[in-house]
């Protein structure tokens, strides 16, 4: 029986972007796998590519959640310590501005994602069109910090925001039910509601100087390719280094029906 297609518009957009992204994966590559809802569609597409084309890859997941999903789809996983470098990483984003700076960490994997991105020759960011914004900040900026003295570290973050001129912001400790959420590294996350981030690089540098802060969710100059999906299956491919934008069309319904997993 043919699989019925009943996808939400936002999932159509994510699947369209993921479909184009996995075209860049070739036989023998070491591949970083991002975390989040768009990355989950990418894993499905990658599993189908491996099945249909018979390619062999080594995949490094950026979270326990992604590792579990990859194994469920029979994608072989390994560690970054084992492979040392990655040919390509495909990951999602919570926001991307016109300079291709990103906010990531909505899935609580920002530390692993940043380490994996730094070890990659090419980083492909996939997202739906609504993640592409003029200015970062509508999405809360995650800051990962160790549990010890976290409230003191938070006070330091407050001082930095005040020094940099941020007004009317809020800082929330991310919760999981009634207890603080813990990342895969057992750290806490502060979500900074800033409304607008005028100088992402400056803010990123200042936040990472706070003792106890492990990393923040601003990814600066780490996007080599941005692939944005739209509802109807149209995709725009942005190449920042060449200042080029091209368009593609994806038959999302057909791809979804033909998924092996």
C-alpha positions in Angstrom: 0.0 0.0 0.0 1.3 3.5 -0.9 2.2 5.6 2.1 -0.2 8.5 2.5 1.2 12.0 2.7 -0.1 14.2 5.5 2.7 16.6 6.3 2.4 19.9 8.0 3.7 22.8 5.9 6.6 23.4 8.2 7.7 19.7 7.9 7.4 20.0 4.1 9.9 22.9 4.3 12.3 21.0 6.6 12.2 17.9 4.4 12.8 19.9 1.3 15.9 21.5 2.8 17.1 18.1 4.2 16.7 16.4 0.8 19.0 18.9 -0.9 21.6 18.8 1.9 22.2 15.1 1.8 23.2 15.4 -1.9 26.5 16.7 -0.6 27.3 13.5 1.3 29.5 11.2 -0.7 30.9 7.7 -0.2 33.6 7.4 2.4 32.9 10.7 4.1 33.0 11.4 7.9 29.7 13.2 8.5 28.5 15.3 11.5 24.9 14.9 12.3 23.1 17.9 13.9 20.4 17.9 16.5 16.8 19.1 16.3 13.6 18.7 14.2 15.1 19.7 10.9 18.2 17.5 11.5 15.8 14.6 12.2 14.4 14.9 8.7 18.0 15.0 7.4 18.7 11.7 9.2 15.8 10.1 7.4 17.0 11.4 4.1 20.6 10.2 4.8 19.4 6.8 5.7 17.5 6.5 2.4 20.6 7.7 0.5 22.7 5.0 2.2 20.1 2.4 1.4 19.5 3.4 -2.2 23.0 4.2 -3.2 25.0 1.7 -1.1 27.4 4.4 0.1 29.5 4.0 3.3 30.0 6.8 5.8 31.0 7.3 9.4 28.6 9.6 11.3 29.3 11.6 14.4 26.1 12.6 16.2 26.0 15.9 18.2 23.7 14.5 20.9 22.5 11.4 22.5 19.1 12.1 20.9 20.7 12.2 17.4 22.7 9.1 18.1 19.6 7.1 19.0 17.8 8.3 15.9 20.7 7.5 13.7 21.0 4.0 15.0 17.2 3.5 14.6 17.8 4.3 10.9 20.8 2.0 10.6 23.3 4.8 10.1 26.7 3.8 11.5 27.9 6.1 14.2 31.3 6.8 15.7 33.0 9.5 17.8 34.9 12.6 16.9 37.9 11.3 18.8 37.9 8.3 16.6 37.7 10.0 13.2 39.5 13.3 14.2 37.9 15.4 11.4 34.7 15.6 9.5 34.3 16.2 5.8 30.9 17.7 6.2 28.4 18.5 9.0 24.7 19.0 8.4 22.8 20.8 11.2 19.8 23.0 11.8 19.5 26.4 13.3 17.1 28.4 15.4 17.9 31.7 13.6 20.1 32.8 10.8 20.7 36.5 9.9 21.7 38.0 6.6 25.4 37.7 7.5 24.9 34.0 8.1 25.5 34.3 11.8 23.4 31.7 13.8 21.6 31.2 17.0 21.6 27.5 17.9 21.0 25.5 21.0 17.2 25.1 21.1 17.8 21.4 21.3 20.3 21.8 24.2 23.2 20.5 22.1 25.1 23.7 21.3 28.4 22.7 22.9 28.7 19.5 20.9 27.4 21.2 17.8 30.0 23.9 18.0 32.8 21.4 18.6 31.6 19.3 15.6 31.3 22.4 13.4 34.9 23.5 14.3 36.1 20.0 13.2 34.3 20.1 9.8 35.7 21.1 6.4 32.2 22.2 5.4 29.1 23.1 7.5 25.7 23.0 5.9 22.9 24.6 7.8 19.3 23.5 6.9 16.2 25.3 8.0 12.7 26.4 7.1 12.4 29.9 5.6 11.1 31.4 8.8 14.4 30.9 10.5 16.0 33.5 8.2 15.8 36.9 9.9 17.2 40.4 9.5 18.6 40.5 13.0 19.3 37.8 15.5 17.5 37.8 18.9 13.9 36.9 18.6 14.9 33.4 19.5 16.3 33.2 23.1 20.1 32.9 23.1 21.2 29.8 25.0 24.2 29.9 27.3 25.6 26.6 28.6 27.2 26.8 32.0 28.4 24.4 34.7 26.1 23.6 37.7 28.6 24.8 40.3 28.0 28.5 41.1 25.6 28.9 38.2 23.7 31.7 39.9 27.0 33.6 40.3 27.8 33.0 36.6 24.3 34.3 35.8 25.1 37.6 37.7 28.2 38.0 35.6 26.1 37.5 32.5 23.7 40.3 33.7 26.7 42.6 34.2 27.8 41.9 30.6 24.4 42.6 29.2 24.1 45.9 31.1 27.6 46.9 30.0 26.8 46.3 26.4 23.6 48.3 26.6 20.9 45.6 26.5 17.6 46.8 28.0 14.4 45.0 29.2 16.0 41.5 28.8 15.1 38.4 30.6 17.3 35.4 31.7 15.6 32.1 32.3 17.1 28.9 33.6 15.9 26.2 31.2 13.7 23.7 32.9 12.7 20.1 32.3 9.4 19.7 34.0 10.1 21.0 37.5 13.9 20.6 37.6 16.7 22.3 35.7 17.4 20.8 32.3 20.8 19.1 32.0 22.7 18.9 28.7 24.5 15.7 27.6 27.5 17.1 29.5 25.3 17.6 32.6 25.5 21.3 32.4 22.7 23.9 32.8 21.4 26.3 30.1 20.4 30.0 30.6 18.1 31.3 27.9 18.7 35.0 27.2 15.6 36.8 25.9 17.2 39.9 24.2 14.8 40.8 21.4 17.7 42.0 19.2 21.4 41.2 19.1 23.2 44.1 17.4 26.8 42.8 17.6 26.8 39.0 17.8 30.6 38.6 17.7 31.1 41.0 20.6 28.4 39.4 22.7 29.7 35.9 22.0 33.3 36.9 23.1 32.1 38.6 26.3 29.8 35.7 27.3 32.6 33.2 26.9 34.8 35.1 29.3 32.5 34.4 32.2 33.9 31.8 34.6 31.5 28.9 34.5 30.2 29.6 31.0 31.1 26.7 28.8 29.8 28.0 25.5 27.0 30.2 24.0 24.7 29.6 21.1 26.0 32.3 18.8 27.7 30.6 15.8 29.8 33.2 14.0 31.3 32.5 10.5 30.6 28.8 10.7 28.0 28.5 8.0 29.4 27.4 4.6 26.1 26.7 3.0 22.6 27.7 4.0 19.7 25.7 2.6 16.2 27.1 3.3 13.1 25.1 2.6 9.7 26.5 1.8 6.2 25.0 2.2 5.6 24.0 -1.4 9.0 22.2 -1.8 11.0 25.1 -3.2 14.5 25.5 -1.8 16.9 28.4 -1.8 20.6 27.5 -1.6 22.9 30.3 -0.2 26.7 30.2 -0.7 28.1 33.0 1.5 31.7 32.7 0.2 30.5 33.3 -3.4 27.6 35.6 -2.5 25.3 33.4 -4.5 21.7 32.2 -4.1 20.1 29.6 -6.3 16.7 27.9 -6.3 15.7 24.2 -6.4 12.4 22.4 -6.5 11.8 19.2 -4.4 9.0 16.7 -4.9 8.4 16.4 -1.1 5.3 14.1 -1.4 7.2 11.6 -3.6 10.2 11.6 -1.3 8.1 11.1 1.8 6.1 8.2 0.1 9.4 6.5 -0.9 11.1 6.6 2.5 12.3 3.1 3.5 12.3 4.0 7.2 
